[in-house]
Amino acid sequence: MRLVCLSDTHNFHHDIAIPDGDLLIHAGDCTDGGTRNETANFLEWFSSQPHKHKILVPGNHDFYFEKPEQIGKVPENINLLIDRGVEINGFQFWGSPVTPGMENWAFNKERGTPIRNHWNLIPKETDILITHTPPYGILDEISSGIKLGCEELKQILEVVYPKYHLFGHIHHAAGAMKQSSIHFFNLSILDERHRLMHSPLLLDL
């Protein structure tokens, strides 16, 4: 099964060449302001892609998905993962949009117990974990050298060992690395100045 993975498109989705594959994954910030019109435009585009399976995990810009009444408007061929999982072709996927902080962004959760409660929901049998935030110290460093990943998520990864962890959020740190048998991928498509700099990741399972 071929996965086509990206994140942080911020309304630039129409400008991105999307490779063929079996599963299209977006790890958050599909919009910039999270408005109804922005979201409708993205969902129409995303649902029309030819990939048999689609997974969307919102990001901190995607306010639309914070409203429960909007969830039912997501096209049926999109798996919207907000602290939930889905099995596809025998692989267990889990997605969560929460990010650490109290800056009134979408899905922001206070560090410590409030955000840890979300990470505690991740099943141990998860094969592919999709979050918007990176874990602390993993592809999370901005140009000033500050690391903005989630410490509580890093702690959970010492208990839950997915084969792959896909995320975005930190535009400066797009790339890949492996640590403790987990393959980590920061899928950010845009750089910190919102310039289109990267291509979707292809991952064969």
ZIVENHU-V698177 format. One record per residue. N is the residue number from 1. RES is the residue in one letter. SS is DSSP state (hx for helix, st for strand, lp for the rest). BURIAL is # if it has 9 or more other C-alpha atoms within 8 Angstrom, else .. Layout:
BEGIN
n = <N N>
res = <RES RES>
ss = <SS SS>
burial = <BURIAL BURIAL>
END
This chain:
BEGIN
n = <1 2 3 4 5 6 7 8 9 10 11 12 13 14 15 16 17 18 19 20 21 22 23 24 25 26 27 28 29 30 31 32 33 34 35 36 37 38 39 40 41 42 43 44 45 46 47 48 49 50 51 52 53 54 55 56 57 58 59 60 61 62 63 64 65 66 67 68 69 70 71 72 73 74 75 76 77 78 79 80 81 82 83 84 85 86 87 88 89 90 91 92 93 94 95 96 97 98 99 100 101 102 103 104 105 106 107 108 109 110 111 112 113 114 115 116 117 118 119 120 121 122 123 124 125 126 127 128 129 130 131 132 133 134 135 136 137 138 139 140 141 142 143 144 145 146 147 148 149 150 151 152 153 154 155 156 157 158 159 160 161 162 163 164 165 166 167 168 169 170 171 172 173 174 175 176 177 178 179 180 181 182 183 184 185 186 187 188 189 190 191 192 193 194 195 196 197 198 199 200 201 202 203 204 205>
res = <M R L V C L S D T H N F H H D I A I P D G D L L I H A G D C T D G G T R N E T A N F L E W F S S Q P H K H K I L V P G N H D F Y F E K P E Q I G K V P E N I N L L I D R G V E I N G F Q F W G S P V T P G M E N W A F N K E R G T P I R N H W N L I P K E T D I L I T H T P P Y G I L D E I S S G I K L G C E E L K Q I L E V V Y P K Y H L F G H I H H A A G A M K Q S S I H F F N L S I L D E R H R L M H S P L L L D L>
ss = <lp st st st st st st lp lp lp lp lp hx hx hx lp lp lp lp lp lp lp st st st st lp lp lp lp lp lp lp lp lp hx hx hx hx hx hx hx hx hx hx hx hx hx lp lp lp lp st st st st lp lp lp lp lp lp hx hx hx hx lp hx hx hx hx lp lp lp lp lp lp lp st st lp lp lp st st st st st lp lp st st st st st st lp lp st st lp lp lp lp lp lp lp st st lp lp lp hx hx hx hx hx hx hx lp lp lp lp lp lp lp lp st st st st lp lp lp st lp lp lp lp lp st lp lp lp lp lp st lp lp st hx hx hx hx hx hx lp lp lp lp lp lp lp st st st st lp lp lp hx hx hx lp st st st st st lp lp st st st st st lp st lp st lp lp lp lp lp st lp lp lp lp st st st st lp>
burial = <. # # # # # # # # # # . # . . . . . . . # # # # # # # # # # # # . # # . . # # . . # # . # . # . . . # . # # # # # # # # # # # # # . . . . # . . . # . . . # # . # # # . # # . . . . # # # # # # # # # # . . . . # # # # # # # . . # # # . # # . . # . . . # # # # # # # # # # # # # # # # # . . . . # # # # . # # # . # # . . # # # # # # # # # # # # # # # . # # . . . . # # # # # # # # # # . . . . . . . . # # . . . .>
END
